[in-house]
Amino acid sequence: MKKISSAYRIFNVFNISILLIFTFLCLYPFYYMLIYSFSDPLESLKGIGFLPRHFTLSNYAKVFQLQSIPQAALISIFRTAVGSLATLICSSFFAYLVSKPQMYWRKFIYRGTIITMYVSGGLIPTFLTINFYGLRDSLLVYFLPSMVAAFFVVLIKTFVESIPASLEESATIDGAGILKCWWHIIFPLSKPISATILVFSMVGQWNSWFDAHIYVNNTNLHPLSYVLYKYLQESSTIAKLIAMINKNAAFNEISLTPASVRMTITAVVTIPILIVYPFMQRFFVKGIMLGAIKG
């Protein structure tokens, strides 16, 4: 058995200590947000440590009394599910097409797609385009502009090119067309990169709020992230509004503070995506590595 030197042991201890400190610095803000949201609002003003002060769920109960929260949550869930699937399917099929040598103007179209990663039309032209197509105040504005993403196309195209061409040639001999080859052969074999794209897209759709801010005036179509943005700007007003809703409650009822409103609403938006992400992580890592081998 090889003897480990003391210098090597010290080096390992130093590395592990640095990584633990870095992990703590990354995770503690989320942990602080959670324990603050589960703490008594008045007691939390005295300071928060590693445990909630007077554990309570009243913060969440009162925040969900706001009429816009349940509706916004449904909009976020809907746009995340539909938008992510639309992005995955459309980007995957487009990447498959530009990977085929027999496609006309293939290199020109692919390079034009790559250019959009570095150069955009700008906010005003994009707004005029959205308005021209009648997508303002419509759920479609959350899906259509992001159905084909250049970065996703690059990842999927690189992965598709690593699949043996003999599989597709066999299907073509049996009479399968482009669409059938993609749906029955390429798409099922692309599960690792598809899961990666799905994770990226879900996080992007769930956290997206700027499109609602610019294109959607109908408050019934606002996603949870945009409602969070507005409430963070008006946390004092929201705390007063919740107090008015509970004005007939007992005098000893816990009242919300602006800080507890901010922490609770942030937790409501953050927790769902934190729960989903660990289950997709193994596909995420595998897909990125496989796509990076050839690219």
C-alpha positions as CSV (number, residue, x, y, z in Angstrom):
1,M,0.0,0.0,0.0
2,K,1.4,3.4,-1.0
3,K,2.2,5.6,1.9
4,I,0.6,9.1,1.8
5,S,2.9,11.9,2.7
6,S,2.0,14.5,5.3
7,A,2.3,17.2,2.7
8,Y,-0.3,15.5,0.5
9,R,-2.6,15.1,3.5
10,I,-2.3,18.9,4.3
11,F,-3.0,19.7,0.7
12,N,-6.1,17.5,0.7
13,V,-7.3,19.1,3.9
14,F,-6.8,22.6,2.5
15,N,-8.6,21.7,-0.7
16,I,-11.6,20.2,1.1
17,S,-11.8,23.1,3.5
18,I,-11.8,25.6,0.6
19,L,-14.5,23.6,-1.2
20,L,-16.7,23.3,1.9
21,I,-16.4,27.1,2.5
22,F,-17.4,27.7,-1.1
23,T,-20.3,25.3,-0.9
24,F,-21.5,27.0,2.3
25,L,-21.3,30.4,0.6
26,C,-23.4,29.1,-2.3
27,L,-26.0,27.3,-0.3
28,Y,-26.5,29.6,2.7
29,P,-28.4,32.3,0.9
30,F,-31.1,29.8,-0.2
31,Y,-31.1,28.3,3.3
32,Y,-31.4,31.8,4.8
33,M,-34.3,32.5,2.6
34,L,-36.1,29.3,3.6
35,I,-35.6,29.7,7.4
36,Y,-36.6,33.4,7.2
37,S,-39.9,32.4,5.3
38,F,-40.6,29.9,8.1
39,S,-39.9,32.3,10.9
40,D,-42.2,34.5,12.9
41,P,-42.0,37.9,11.0
42,L,-41.6,39.9,14.2
43,E,-39.1,37.6,15.7
44,S,-37.1,37.4,12.5
45,L,-36.4,41.2,12.8
46,K,-34.2,40.4,15.7
47,G,-31.9,38.3,13.5
48,I,-31.8,34.9,11.9
49,G,-29.2,32.2,12.6
50,F,-29.2,28.6,11.4
51,L,-32.7,27.7,12.7
52,P,-36.1,29.4,12.2
53,R,-37.2,31.7,15.0
54,H,-40.6,30.5,16.2
55,F,-41.4,28.2,13.3
56,T,-44.6,29.1,11.5
57,L,-46.4,28.5,8.2
58,S,-48.5,31.6,8.5
59,N,-46.3,33.5,6.1
60,Y,-47.1,31.1,3.2
61,A,-50.8,31.0,4.2
62,K,-51.1,34.8,4.1
63,V,-49.1,35.2,0.9
64,F,-51.4,32.7,-0.9
65,Q,-54.3,34.8,0.2
66,L,-53.3,37.3,-2.5
67,Q,-55.5,36.6,-5.5
68,S,-52.7,36.9,-8.1
69,I,-50.5,34.2,-6.6
70,P,-52.5,31.0,-7.5
71,Q,-53.4,32.3,-11.0
72,A,-49.7,33.3,-11.6
73,A,-48.6,29.9,-10.4
74,L,-50.9,28.2,-12.9
75,I,-49.6,30.4,-15.7
76,S,-46.0,29.6,-14.8
77,I,-46.6,25.9,-14.6
78,F,-48.4,26.0,-18.0
79,R,-45.8,28.1,-19.8
80,T,-43.0,25.9,-18.3
81,A,-44.6,22.6,-19.4
82,V,-45.8,23.7,-22.9
83,G,-42.9,26.1,-23.6
84,S,-40.2,23.6,-22.7
85,L,-41.8,20.8,-24.7
86,A,-42.2,23.1,-27.7
87,T,-38.6,24.3,-27.5
88,L,-37.3,20.7,-27.2
89,I,-39.3,19.3,-30.1
90,C,-38.8,22.3,-32.5
91,S,-35.1,22.8,-31.7
92,S,-34.5,19.0,-32.0
93,F,-36.1,18.7,-35.4
94,F,-34.4,21.8,-36.7
95,A,-31.0,20.6,-35.5
96,Y,-31.7,17.2,-37.1
97,L,-32.5,19.0,-40.4
98,V,-29.3,21.1,-40.5
99,S,-27.3,18.0,-39.7
100,K,-28.4,16.4,-43.0
101,P,-25.9,17.0,-45.9
102,Q,-28.7,16.7,-48.4
103,M,-30.5,19.8,-47.0
104,Y,-30.3,22.8,-49.4
105,W,-28.5,25.8,-48.0
106,R,-27.7,23.8,-44.8
107,K,-24.5,25.6,-43.9
108,F,-26.0,29.1,-44.6
109,I,-29.0,28.4,-42.4
110,Y,-27.0,26.9,-39.6
111,R,-24.5,29.8,-39.6
112,G,-27.3,32.3,-39.7
113,T,-28.7,30.6,-36.6
114,I,-25.4,30.7,-34.8
115,I,-25.1,34.5,-35.5
116,T,-28.3,35.1,-33.5
117,M,-26.4,34.0,-30.4
118,Y,-24.2,37.0,-30.7
119,V,-26.3,39.6,-32.5
120,S,-30.0,40.3,-31.8
121,G,-32.5,42.5,-33.5
122,G,-32.8,44.7,-30.4
123,L,-35.7,45.5,-28.1
124,I,-37.7,47.9,-30.3
125,P,-37.6,45.8,-33.5
126,T,-38.5,42.7,-31.4
127,F,-41.4,44.6,-29.8
128,L,-42.7,45.8,-33.2
129,T,-42.5,42.2,-34.6
130,I,-44.4,40.8,-31.6
131,N,-47.0,43.5,-32.0
132,F,-47.3,43.0,-35.8
133,Y,-48.0,39.3,-35.3
134,G,-50.6,40.0,-32.6
135,L,-48.8,38.2,-29.8
136,R,-49.2,40.9,-27.2
137,D,-51.4,39.9,-24.3
138,S,-51.4,36.3,-25.5
139,L,-50.0,33.1,-24.0
140,L,-48.3,32.5,-27.3
141,V,-45.8,35.2,-26.7
142,Y,-44.3,32.9,-24.0
143,F,-43.8,30.0,-26.5
144,L,-43.3,31.1,-30.1
145,P,-40.2,33.3,-29.8
146,S,-38.3,30.6,-28.0
147,M,-39.4,27.5,-29.9
148,V,-36.0,27.4,-31.7
149,A,-33.0,28.4,-29.7
150,A,-29.5,28.6,-31.3
151,F,-27.6,27.2,-28.3
152,F,-29.9,24.2,-28.1
153,V,-29.6,23.6,-31.8
154,V,-25.8,23.5,-31.5
155,L,-25.9,21.0,-28.6
156,I,-28.5,18.7,-30.3
157,K,-26.8,18.9,-33.7
158,T,-23.5,17.9,-32.2
159,F,-25.1,14.9,-30.4
160,V,-27.1,13.8,-33.5
161,E,-23.9,13.7,-35.6
162,S,-22.4,11.2,-33.2
163,I,-25.2,8.7,-33.8
164,P,-24.2,6.0,-36.3
165,A,-25.6,6.8,-39.8
166,S,-26.2,3.1,-40.4
167,L,-29.3,3.2,-38.1
168,E,-31.0,5.9,-40.2
169,E,-29.9,4.2,-43.5
170,S,-31.6,1.0,-42.5
171,A,-34.8,2.8,-41.8
172,T,-34.6,4.7,-45.0
173,I,-34.2,1.4,-47.0
174,D,-37.4,0.2,-45.3
175,G,-39.2,3.3,-46.6
176,A,-39.0,5.7,-43.6
177,G,-39.0,9.4,-44.5
178,I,-37.2,12.3,-42.7
179,L,-39.9,12.9,-40.1
180,K,-40.3,9.2,-39.3
181,C,-36.5,8.7,-39.0
182,W,-36.3,11.6,-36.6
183,W,-39.3,10.7,-34.5
184,H,-38.7,6.9,-34.2
185,I,-34.9,6.7,-34.3
186,I,-33.0,10.0,-33.7
187,F,-35.3,11.5,-31.0
188,P,-35.5,8.4,-28.8
189,L,-31.7,8.0,-29.0
190,S,-31.2,11.6,-28.0
191,K,-32.6,11.2,-24.5
192,P,-29.5,12.5,-22.6
193,I,-29.2,15.7,-24.6
194,S,-33.0,16.1,-24.7
195,A,-33.1,15.9,-20.9
196,T,-30.3,18.6,-20.8
197,I,-32.3,20.8,-23.2
198,L,-35.4,20.3,-21.1
199,V,-33.7,21.3,-17.9
200,F,-32.3,24.5,-19.5
201,S,-35.6,25.3,-21.0
202,M,-37.7,24.7,-17.9
203,V,-35.4,26.8,-15.8
204,G,-35.5,29.6,-18.4
205,Q,-39.3,29.5,-18.7
206,W,-39.9,29.3,-15.0
207,N,-37.6,32.3,-14.2
208,S,-38.6,34.4,-17.2
209,W,-40.4,37.6,-16.4
210,F,-39.1,40.3,-18.8
211,D,-41.3,39.1,-21.7
212,A,-44.4,39.5,-19.5
213,H,-43.2,42.9,-18.4
214,I,-42.8,44.1,-22.0
215,Y,-45.5,42.3,-24.0
216,V,-48.3,41.4,-21.5
217,N,-50.6,44.0,-19.9
218,N,-53.3,41.5,-18.9
219,T,-52.7,40.7,-15.2
220,N,-54.4,37.3,-15.6
221,L,-51.6,36.2,-17.9
222,H,-48.7,37.3,-15.7
223,P,-46.4,34.4,-14.6
224,L,-45.2,33.9,-11.0
225,S,-41.8,35.3,-11.6
226,Y,-43.2,38.6,-12.8
227,V,-45.6,38.7,-9.9
228,L,-42.5,38.2,-7.6
229,Y,-40.8,41.1,-9.4
230,K,-43.7,43.4,-8.8
231,Y,-44.1,42.3,-5.2
232,L,-40.4,42.8,-4.5
233,Q,-40.8,46.3,-5.6
234,E,-43.9,46.8,-3.5
235,S,-43.3,44.6,-0.5
236,S,-44.3,47.3,2.0
237,T,-47.6,47.7,0.2
238,I,-48.2,44.0,0.1
239,A,-47.6,43.6,3.8
240,K,-50.2,46.4,4.5
241,L,-52.6,44.7,2.0
242,I,-52.3,41.3,3.8
243,A,-52.9,43.1,7.2
244,M,-56.1,44.6,5.7
245,I,-57.2,41.2,4.5
246,N,-56.8,39.9,8.1
247,K,-58.2,42.9,9.8
248,N,-61.0,40.9,11.4
249,A,-58.6,38.3,12.8
250,A,-57.5,38.1,16.4
251,F,-55.2,40.9,17.8
252,N,-52.5,38.4,18.6
253,E,-52.3,37.2,14.9
254,I,-48.8,37.4,13.5
255,S,-48.4,40.2,11.0
256,L,-46.2,40.2,8.0
257,T,-43.2,42.5,7.5
258,P,-41.9,43.6,4.1
259,A,-38.8,41.4,4.5
260,S,-40.9,38.3,5.3
261,V,-43.1,39.1,2.2
262,R,-40.0,39.2,0.0
263,M,-38.5,36.0,1.4
264,T,-41.7,34.0,1.3
265,I,-42.6,35.0,-2.3
266,T,-39.0,34.3,-3.4
267,A,-39.2,30.9,-1.8
268,V,-42.5,30.1,-3.5
269,V,-40.9,30.9,-6.9
270,T,-37.5,29.2,-6.2
271,I,-38.5,25.9,-4.4
272,P,-40.3,24.2,-7.3
273,I,-37.3,24.5,-9.7
274,L,-34.9,23.4,-6.9
275,I,-37.0,20.3,-6.4
276,V,-37.0,19.3,-10.1
277,Y,-33.4,20.0,-10.9
278,P,-31.7,17.2,-8.8
279,F,-33.8,14.6,-10.5
280,M,-32.6,15.8,-14.0
281,Q,-29.0,16.3,-13.0
282,R,-27.7,12.9,-14.1
283,F,-29.2,13.4,-17.6
284,F,-27.9,17.0,-17.6
285,V,-24.3,16.0,-17.0
286,K,-24.4,13.0,-19.4
287,G,-25.9,15.1,-22.1
288,I,-23.4,17.9,-21.8
289,M,-20.5,15.5,-21.8
290,L,-21.7,13.5,-24.8
291,G,-22.3,16.7,-26.7
292,A,-18.9,18.1,-25.8
293,I,-16.9,15.1,-27.0
294,K,-17.3,15.9,-30.7
295,G,-18.0,19.6,-30.5
